[in-house]
Amino acid sequence: MMMAMNFSFDTLFFVIAVPAAISAGMLILLTLVVRNPITVPDALPSAGIVNK
């Protein structure tokens, strides 16, 4: 408890919120890529070369 009191709630908020925001952004990008298969070859140009 004493060590937890040394940290302010702002730092605790950023420690929890920043990784949550990054993971949420990655999930949104993942869902956008899955819903739009046309953007997949743009992200992976090697796949287009293999298909040719």
N, CA, C and O atoms as a Tripos MOL2 file, in Angstrom:
@<TRIPOS>MOLECULE
protein
  208   207    52     0     0
PROTEIN
NO_CHARGES

@<TRIPOS>ATOM
      1 N           0.8330   -1.2050    0.0000 N.3       1 MET1
      2 CA          0.0000    0.0000    0.0000 C.3       1 MET1
      3 C           0.8690    1.2580    0.0000 C.2       1 MET1
      4 O           0.5530    2.2320   -0.6830 O.2       1 MET1
      5 N           1.9720    1.2390    0.7700 N.am      2 MET2
      6 CA          2.8180    2.4320    0.8450 C.3       2 MET2
      7 C           3.4860    2.7040   -0.5060 C.2       2 MET2
      8 O           3.6080    3.8600   -0.9120 O.2       2 MET2
      9 N           3.9180    1.6520   -1.2030 N.am      3 MET3
     10 CA          4.5470    1.8640   -2.5010 C.3       3 MET3
     11 C           3.5170    2.3420   -3.5200 C.2       3 MET3
     12 O           3.8470    3.1300   -4.4060 O.2       3 MET3
     13 N           2.2800    1.8760   -3.4050 N.am      4 ALA4
     14 CA          1.2430    2.3070   -4.3380 C.3       4 ALA4
     15 C           0.9070    3.7810   -4.1300 C.2       4 ALA4
     16 O           0.5180    4.4670   -5.0760 O.2       4 ALA4
     17 N           1.0540    4.2710   -2.9030 N.am      5 MET5
     18 CA          0.7250    5.6690   -2.6250 C.3       5 MET5
     19 C           1.7510    6.6120   -3.2580 C.2       5 MET5
     20 O           1.4490    7.7840   -3.4880 O.2       5 MET5
     21 N           2.9550    6.1170   -3.5410 N.am      6 ASN6
     22 CA          3.9770    6.9740   -4.1420 C.3       6 ASN6
     23 C           3.5990    7.3510   -5.5740 C.2       6 ASN6
     24 O           3.9540    8.4310   -6.0470 O.2       6 ASN6
     25 N           2.8840    6.4670   -6.2620 N.am      7 PHE7
     26 CA          2.4800    6.7490   -7.6380 C.3       7 PHE7
     27 C           1.1950    7.5690   -7.6320 C.2       7 PHE7
     28 O           0.2720    7.2920   -6.8660 O.2       7 PHE7
     29 N           1.1470    8.5680   -8.4830 N.am      8 SER8
     30 CA         -0.0680    9.3810   -8.5710 C.3       8 SER8
     31 C          -1.0730    8.6950   -9.4920 C.2       8 SER8
     32 O          -0.7250    7.7890  -10.2500 O.2       8 SER8
     33 N          -2.3020    9.1360   -9.4130 N.am      9 PHE9
     34 CA         -3.3390    8.5150  -10.2420 C.3       9 PHE9
     35 C          -3.1350    8.8550  -11.7160 C.2       9 PHE9
     36 O          -3.5880    8.1130  -12.5870 O.2       9 PHE9
     37 N          -2.4630    9.9610  -12.0030 N.am     10 ASP10
     38 CA         -2.2220   10.3270  -13.3990 C.3      10 ASP10
     39 C          -1.2890    9.3200  -14.0650 C.2      10 ASP10
     40 O          -1.5470    8.8760  -15.1830 O.2      10 ASP10
     41 N          -0.2050    8.9600  -13.3770 N.am     11 THR11
     42 CA          0.7180    7.9900  -13.9680 C.3      11 THR11
     43 C           0.0420    6.6320  -14.0860 C.2      11 THR11
     44 O           0.2470    5.9180  -15.0670 O.2      11 THR11
     45 N          -0.7660    6.2710  -13.0890 N.am     12 LEU12
     46 CA         -1.4790    4.9950  -13.1540 C.3      12 LEU12
     47 C          -2.4500    4.9970  -14.3240 C.2      12 LEU12
     48 O          -2.6090    3.9850  -15.0070 O.2      12 LEU12
     49 N          -3.1040    6.1430  -14.5580 N.am     13 PHE13
     50 CA         -4.0420    6.2560  -15.6780 C.3      13 PHE13
     51 C          -3.3130    6.0830  -17.0070 C.2      13 PHE13
     52 O          -3.7890    5.3660  -17.8880 O.2      13 PHE13
     53 N          -2.1500    6.7420  -17.1550 N.am     14 PHE14
     54 CA         -1.4210    6.6390  -18.4160 C.3      14 PHE14
     55 C          -0.8550    5.2350  -18.6160 C.2      14 PHE14
     56 O          -0.8120    4.7370  -19.7410 O.2      14 PHE14
     57 N          -0.4210    4.5950  -17.5270 N.am     15 VAL15
     58 CA          0.1240    3.2350  -17.6420 C.3      15 VAL15
     59 C          -0.9580    2.2750  -18.1250 C.2      15 VAL15
     60 O          -0.6690    1.3230  -18.8480 O.2      15 VAL15
     61 N          -2.2090    2.5270  -17.7220 N.am     16 ILE16
     62 CA         -3.2990    1.6360  -18.1330 C.3      16 ILE16
     63 C          -3.8990    2.0870  -19.4650 C.2      16 ILE16
     64 O          -4.2470    1.2540  -20.3010 O.2      16 ILE16
     65 N          -4.0210    3.4070  -19.6650 N.am     17 ALA17
     66 CA         -4.7430    3.9190  -20.8290 C.3      17 ALA17
     67 C          -3.9090    3.8250  -22.1110 C.2      17 ALA17
     68 O          -4.4540    3.5420  -23.1780 O.2      17 ALA17
     69 N          -2.6030    4.0560  -22.0180 N.am     18 VAL18
     70 CA         -1.7820    4.0650  -23.2390 C.3      18 VAL18
     71 C          -1.7290    2.6870  -23.9020 C.2      18 VAL18
     72 O          -1.9790    2.6010  -25.1040 O.2      18 VAL18
     73 N          -1.4150    1.6000  -23.1800 N.am     19 PRO19
     74 CA         -1.4350    0.2860  -23.8320 C.3      19 PRO19
     75 C          -2.8360   -0.1030  -24.2920 C.2      19 PRO19
     76 O          -2.9840   -0.7800  -25.3090 O.2      19 PRO19
     77 N          -3.8740    0.3180  -23.5530 N.am     20 ALA20
     78 CA         -5.2490    0.0090  -23.9610 C.3      20 ALA20
     79 C          -5.5890    0.7330  -25.2600 C.2      20 ALA20
     80 O          -6.2390    0.1620  -26.1350 O.2      20 ALA20
     81 N          -5.1550    1.9830  -25.3900 N.am     21 ALA21
     82 CA         -5.4300    2.7380  -26.6110 C.3      21 ALA21
     83 C          -4.6670    2.1390  -27.7940 C.2      21 ALA21
     84 O          -5.1980    2.0700  -28.9030 O.2      21 ALA21
     85 N          -3.4310    1.7100  -27.5650 N.am     22 ILE22
     86 CA         -2.6370    1.1090  -28.6410 C.3      22 ILE22
     87 C          -3.2770   -0.1990  -29.0960 C.2      22 ILE22
     88 O          -3.3980   -0.4510  -30.2950 O.2      22 ILE22
     89 N          -3.6880   -1.0360  -28.1330 N.am     23 SER23
     90 CA         -4.3150   -2.3110  -28.4880 C.3      23 SER23
     91 C          -5.6440   -2.0750  -29.1890 C.2      23 SER23
     92 O          -5.9940   -2.8090  -30.1130 O.2      23 SER23
     93 N          -6.3930   -1.0520  -28.7590 N.am     24 ALA24
     94 CA         -7.6740   -0.7470  -29.4100 C.3      24 ALA24
     95 C          -7.4360   -0.2880  -30.8490 C.2      24 ALA24
     96 O          -8.1700   -0.6790  -31.7570 O.2      24 ALA24
     97 N          -6.4170    0.5350  -31.0530 N.am     25 GLY25
     98 CA         -6.1050    0.9840  -32.4050 C.3      25 GLY25
     99 C          -5.6770   -0.1660  -33.3010 C.2      25 GLY25
    100 O          -6.0460   -0.2090  -34.4750 O.2      25 GLY25
    101 N          -4.9040   -1.0970  -32.7610 N.am     26 MET26
    102 CA         -4.4980   -2.2590  -33.5430 C.3      26 MET26
    103 C          -5.7050   -3.1160  -33.8960 C.2      26 MET26
    104 O          -5.7840   -3.6440  -35.0050 O.2      26 MET26
    105 N          -6.6520   -3.2630  -32.9600 N.am     27 LEU27
    106 CA         -7.8630   -4.0450  -33.2350 C.3      27 LEU27
    107 C          -8.6980   -3.3720  -34.3180 C.2      27 LEU27
    108 O          -9.2570   -4.0500  -35.1800 O.2      27 LEU27
    109 N          -8.7870   -2.0390  -34.2810 N.am     28 ILE28
    110 CA         -9.5620   -1.3190  -35.3050 C.3      28 ILE28
    111 C          -8.9060   -1.4930  -36.6730 C.2      28 ILE28
    112 O          -9.5960   -1.7300  -37.6650 O.2      28 ILE28
    113 N          -7.5770   -1.3780  -36.7330 N.am     29 LEU29
    114 CA         -6.8800   -1.5710  -38.0090 C.3      29 LEU29
    115 C          -7.0520   -2.9990  -38.5100 C.2      29 LEU29
    116 O          -7.2160   -3.2290  -39.7090 O.2      29 LEU29
    117 N          -7.0120   -3.9650  -37.5800 N.am     30 LEU30
    118 CA         -7.1850   -5.3620  -37.9690 C.3      30 LEU30
    119 C          -8.5680   -5.5900  -38.5510 C.2      30 LEU30
    120 O          -8.7030   -6.2470  -39.5830 O.2      30 LEU30
    121 N          -9.6060   -5.0550  -37.9020 N.am     31 THR31
    122 CA        -10.9690   -5.2480  -38.4050 C.3      31 THR31
    123 C         -11.1470   -4.5520  -39.7470 C.2      31 THR31
    124 O         -11.8500   -5.0670  -40.6180 O.2      31 THR31
    125 N         -10.5180   -3.3800  -39.9320 N.am     32 LEU32
    126 CA        -10.6290   -2.6880  -41.2150 C.3      32 LEU32
    127 C          -9.9580   -3.4990  -42.3180 C.2      32 LEU32
    128 O         -10.4750   -3.5710  -43.4330 O.2      32 LEU32
    129 N          -8.8160   -4.1070  -42.0210 N.am     33 VAL33
    130 CA         -8.1230   -4.9180  -43.0290 C.3      33 VAL33
    131 C          -8.9400   -6.1600  -43.3590 C.2      33 VAL33
    132 O          -9.0060   -6.5730  -44.5170 O.2      33 VAL33
    133 N          -9.5650   -6.7600  -42.3420 N.am     34 VAL34
    134 CA        -10.3520   -7.9730  -42.5880 C.3      34 VAL34
    135 C         -11.6100   -7.6440  -43.3840 C.2      34 VAL34
    136 O         -12.0130   -8.4190  -44.2520 O.2      34 VAL34
    137 N         -12.2330   -6.5070  -43.0980 N.am     35 ARG35
    138 CA        -13.4610   -6.1430  -43.8150 C.3      35 ARG35
    139 C         -13.1610   -5.6730  -45.2340 C.2      35 ARG35
    140 O         -14.0170   -5.7900  -46.1110 O.2      35 ARG35
    141 N         -11.9660   -5.1440  -45.4780 N.am     36 ASN36
    142 CA        -11.5980   -4.6710  -46.8160 C.3      36 ASN36
    143 C         -10.4140   -5.4930  -47.3310 C.2      36 ASN36
    144 O          -9.2640   -5.1020  -47.1290 O.2      36 ASN36
    145 N         -10.6750   -6.6210  -47.9900 N.am     37 PRO37
    146 CA         -9.5580   -7.4700  -48.4640 C.3      37 PRO37
    147 C          -8.7330   -6.7920  -49.5540 C.2      37 PRO37
    148 O          -7.6320   -7.2460  -49.8680 O.2      37 PRO37
    149 N          -9.2610   -5.6970  -50.1390 N.am     38 ILE38
    150 CA         -8.5310   -5.0280  -51.2220 C.3      38 ILE38
    151 C          -7.2690   -4.3660  -50.6750 C.2      38 ILE38
    152 O          -6.2890   -4.2150  -51.4030 O.2      38 ILE38
    153 N          -7.2810   -3.9700  -49.4050 N.am     39 THR39
    154 CA         -6.1290   -3.2690  -48.8440 C.3      39 THR39
    155 C          -5.0240   -4.2350  -48.4290 C.2      39 THR39
    156 O          -3.9200   -3.8000  -48.1010 O.2      39 THR39
    157 N          -5.2990   -5.5340  -48.4380 N.am     40 VAL40
    158 CA         -4.2860   -6.4910  -47.9830 C.3      40 VAL40
    159 C          -3.0900   -6.5350  -48.9320 C.2      40 VAL40
    160 O          -1.9570   -6.4960  -48.4510 O.2      40 VAL40
    161 N          -3.2790   -6.6170  -50.2800 N.am     41 PRO41
    162 CA         -2.0970   -6.6260  -51.1660 C.3      41 PRO41
    163 C          -1.2950   -5.3320  -51.0620 C.2      41 PRO41
    164 O          -0.0850   -5.3490  -51.2860 O.2      41 PRO41
    165 N          -1.9340   -4.2130  -50.7300 N.am     42 ASP42
    166 CA         -1.1830   -2.9660  -50.5840 C.3      42 ASP42
    167 C          -0.2420   -3.0510  -49.3870 C.2      42 ASP42
    168 O           0.8770   -2.5400  -49.4350 O.2      42 ASP42
    169 N          -0.6960   -3.6960  -48.3130 N.am     43 ALA43
    170 CA          0.1430   -3.8240  -47.1300 C.3      43 ALA43
    171 C           1.2000   -4.9110  -47.3360 C.2      43 ALA43
    172 O           2.2910   -4.8400  -46.7710 O.2      43 ALA43
    173 N           0.8660   -5.9210  -48.1520 N.am     44 LEU44
    174 CA          1.8080   -7.0180  -48.4000 C.3      44 LEU44
    175 C           2.0810   -7.1160  -49.8980 C.2      44 LEU44
    176 O           1.4450   -7.9120  -50.5900 O.2      44 LEU44
    177 N           3.0170   -6.3170  -50.4080 N.am     45 PRO45
    178 CA          3.2950   -6.3620  -51.8550 C.3      45 PRO45
    179 C           3.8970   -7.6840  -52.2900 C.2      45 PRO45
    180 O           3.8170   -8.0310  -53.4690 O.2      45 PRO45
    181 N           4.4990   -8.4350  -51.3710 N.am     46 SER46
    182 CA          5.1000   -9.7160  -51.7430 C.3      46 SER46
    183 C           4.0180  -10.7130  -52.1510 C.2      46 SER46
    184 O           4.2810  -11.6030  -52.9600 O.2      46 SER46
    185 N           2.7970  -10.5800  -51.6020 N.am     47 ALA47
    186 CA          1.7160  -11.4990  -51.9460 C.3      47 ALA47
    187 C           1.3280  -11.3230  -53.4100 C.2      47 ALA47
    188 O           1.0280  -12.3020  -54.0930 O.2      47 ALA47
    189 N           1.3320  -10.0710  -53.9020 N.am     48 GLY48
    190 CA          0.9860   -9.8360  -55.3000 C.3      48 GLY48
    191 C           2.0410  -10.4220  -56.2270 C.2      48 GLY48
    192 O           1.7120  -10.9030  -57.3110 O.2      48 GLY48
    193 N           3.3050  -10.3870  -55.8130 N.am     49 ILE49
    194 CA          4.3710  -10.9390  -56.6480 C.3      49 ILE49
    195 C           4.2440  -12.4560  -56.7060 C.2      49 ILE49
    196 O           4.4760  -13.0610  -57.7530 O.2      49 ILE49
    197 N           3.8780  -13.0730  -55.5890 N.am     50 VAL50
    198 CA          3.7430  -14.5310  -55.5610 C.3      50 VAL50
    199 C           2.5690  -14.9650  -56.4220 C.2      50 VAL50
    200 O           2.6460  -15.9970  -57.0890 O.2      50 VAL50
    201 N           1.4730  -14.1920  -56.4210 N.am     51 ASN51
    202 CA          0.3010  -14.5580  -57.2150 C.3      51 ASN51
    203 C           0.6070  -14.4700  -58.7090 C.2      51 ASN51
    204 O           0.0580  -15.2380  -59.4980 O.2      51 ASN51
    205 N           1.4740  -13.5430  -59.1000 N.am     52 LYS52
    206 CA          1.8270  -13.4230  -60.5110 C.3      52 LYS52
    207 C           2.7700  -14.5550  -60.9090 C.2      52 LYS52
    208 O           3.1860  -14.6340  -62.0640 O.2      52 LYS52
@<TRIPOS>BOND
     1     1     2 1
     2     2     3 1
     3     3     4 2
     4     3     5 am
     5     5     6 1
     6     6     7 1
     7     7     8 2
     8     7     9 am
     9     9    10 1
    10    10    11 1
    11    11    12 2
    12    11    13 am
    13    13    14 1
    14    14    15 1
    15    15    16 2
    16    15    17 am
    17    17    18 1
    18    18    19 1
    19    19    20 2
    20    19    21 am
    21    21    22 1
    22    22    23 1
    23    23    24 2
    24    23    25 am
    25    25    26 1
    26    26    27 1
    27    27    28 2
    28    27    29 am
    29    29    30 1
    30    30    31 1
    31    31    32 2
    32    31    33 am
    33    33    34 1
    34    34    35 1
    35    35    36 2
    36    35    37 am
    37    37    38 1
    38    38    39 1
    39    39    40 2
    40    39    41 am
    41    41    42 1
    42    42    43 1
    43    43    44 2
    44    43    45 am
    45    45    46 1
    46    46    47 1
    47    47    48 2
    48    47    49 am
    49    49    50 1
    50    50    51 1
    51    51    52 2
    52    51    53 am
    53    53    54 1
    54    54    55 1
    55    55    56 2
    56    55    57 am
    57    57    58 1
    58    58    59 1
    59    59    60 2
    60    59    61 am
    61    61    62 1
    62    62    63 1
    63    63    64 2
    64    63    65 am
    65    65    66 1
    66    66    67 1
    67    67    68 2
    68    67    69 am
    69    69    70 1
    70    70    71 1
    71    71    72 2
    72    71    73 am
    73    73    74 1
    74    74    75 1
    75    75    76 2
    76    75    77 am
    77    77    78 1
    78    78    79 1
    79    79    80 2
    80    79    81 am
    81    81    82 1
    82    82    83 1
    83    83    84 2
    84    83    85 am
    85    85    86 1
    86    86    87 1
    87    87    88 2
    88    87    89 am
    89    89    90 1
    90    90    91 1
    91    91    92 2
    92    91    93 am
    93    93    94 1
    94    94    95 1
    95    95    96 2
    96    95    97 am
    97    97    98 1
    98    98    99 1
    99    99   100 2
   100    99   101 am
   101   101   102 1
   102   102   103 1
   103   103   104 2
   104   103   105 am
   105   105   106 1
   106   106   107 1
   107   107   108 2
   108   107   109 am
   109   109   110 1
   110   110   111 1
   111   111   112 2
   112   111   113 am
   113   113   114 1
   114   114   115 1
   115   115   116 2
   116   115   117 am
   117   117   118 1
   118   118   119 1
   119   119   120 2
   120   119   121 am
   121   121   122 1
   122   122   123 1
   123   123   124 2
   124   123   125 am
   125   125   126 1
   126   126   127 1
   127   127   128 2
   128   127   129 am
   129   129   130 1
   130   130   131 1
   131   131   132 2
   132   131   133 am
   133   133   134 1
   134   134   135 1
   135   135   136 2
   136   135   137 am
   137   137   138 1
   138   138   139 1
   139   139   140 2
   140   139   141 am
   141   141   142 1
   142   142   143 1
   143   143   144 2
   144   143   145 am
   145   145   146 1
   146   146   147 1
   147   147   148 2
   148   147   149 am
   149   149   150 1
   150   150   151 1
   151   151   152 2
   152   151   153 am
   153   153   154 1
   154   154   155 1
   155   155   156 2
   156   155   157 am
   157   157   158 1
   158   158   159 1
   159   159   160 2
   160   159   161 am
   161   161   162 1
   162   162   163 1
   163   163   164 2
   164   163   165 am
   165   165   166 1
   166   166   167 1
   167   167   168 2
   168   167   169 am
   169   169   170 1
   170   170   171 1
   171   171   172 2
   172   171   173 am
   173   173   174 1
   174   174   175 1
   175   175   176 2
   176   175   177 am
   177   177   178 1
   178   178   179 1
   179   179   180 2
   180   179   181 am
   181   181   182 1
   182   182   183 1
   183   183   184 2
   184   183   185 am
   185   185   186 1
   186   186   187 1
   187   187   188 2
   188   187   189 am
   189   189   190 1
   190   190   191 1
   191   191   192 2
   192   191   193 am
   193   193   194 1
   194   194   195 1
   195   195   196 2
   196   195   197 am
   197   197   198 1
   198   198   199 1
   199   199   200 2
   200   199   201 am
   201   201   202 1
   202   202   203 1
   203   203   204 2
   204   203   205 am
   205   205   206 1
   206   206   207 1
   207   207   208 2
@<TRIPOS>SUBSTRUCTURE
     1 MET1         2 RESIDUE 1 A MET
     2 MET2         6 RESIDUE 1 A MET
     3 MET3        10 RESIDUE 1 A MET
     4 ALA4        14 RESIDUE 1 A ALA
     5 MET5        18 RESIDUE 1 A MET
     6 ASN6        22 RESIDUE 1 A ASN
     7 PHE7        26 RESIDUE 1 A PHE
     8 SER8        30 RESIDUE 1 A SER
     9 PHE9        34 RESIDUE 1 A PHE
    10 ASP10       38 RESIDUE 1 A ASP
    11 THR11       42 RESIDUE 1 A THR
    12 LEU12       46 RESIDUE 1 A LEU
    13 PHE13       50 RESIDUE 1 A PHE
    14 PHE14       54 RESIDUE 1 A PHE
    15 VAL15       58 RESIDUE 1 A VAL
    16 ILE16       62 RESIDUE 1 A ILE
    17 ALA17       66 RESIDUE 1 A ALA
    18 VAL18       70 RESIDUE 1 A VAL
    19 PRO19       74 RESIDUE 1 A PRO
    20 ALA20       78 RESIDUE 1 A ALA
    21 ALA21       82 RESIDUE 1 A ALA
    22 ILE22       86 RESIDUE 1 A ILE
    23 SER23       90 RESIDUE 1 A SER
    24 ALA24       94 RESIDUE 1 A ALA
    25 GLY25       98 RESIDUE 1 A GLY
    26 MET26      102 RESIDUE 1 A MET
    27 LEU27      106 RESIDUE 1 A LEU
    28 ILE28      110 RESIDUE 1 A ILE
    29 LEU29      114 RESIDUE 1 A LEU
    30 LEU30      118 RESIDUE 1 A LEU
    31 THR31      122 RESIDUE 1 A THR
    32 LEU32      126 RESIDUE 1 A LEU
    33 VAL33      130 RESIDUE 1 A VAL
    34 VAL34      134 RESIDUE 1 A VAL
    35 ARG35      138 RESIDUE 1 A ARG
    36 ASN36      142 RESIDUE 1 A ASN
    37 PRO37      146 RESIDUE 1 A PRO
    38 ILE38      150 RESIDUE 1 A ILE
    39 THR39      154 RESIDUE 1 A THR
    40 VAL40      158 RESIDUE 1 A VAL
    41 PRO41      162 RESIDUE 1 A PRO
    42 ASP42      166 RESIDUE 1 A ASP
    43 ALA43      170 RESIDUE 1 A ALA
    44 LEU44      174 RESIDUE 1 A LEU
    45 PRO45      178 RESIDUE 1 A PRO
    46 SER46      182 RESIDUE 1 A SER
    47 ALA47      186 RESIDUE 1 A ALA
    48 GLY48      190 RESIDUE 1 A GLY
    49 ILE49      194 RESIDUE 1 A ILE
    50 VAL50      198 RESIDUE 1 A VAL
    51 ASN51      202 RESIDUE 1 A ASN
    52 LYS52      206 RESIDUE 1 A LYS
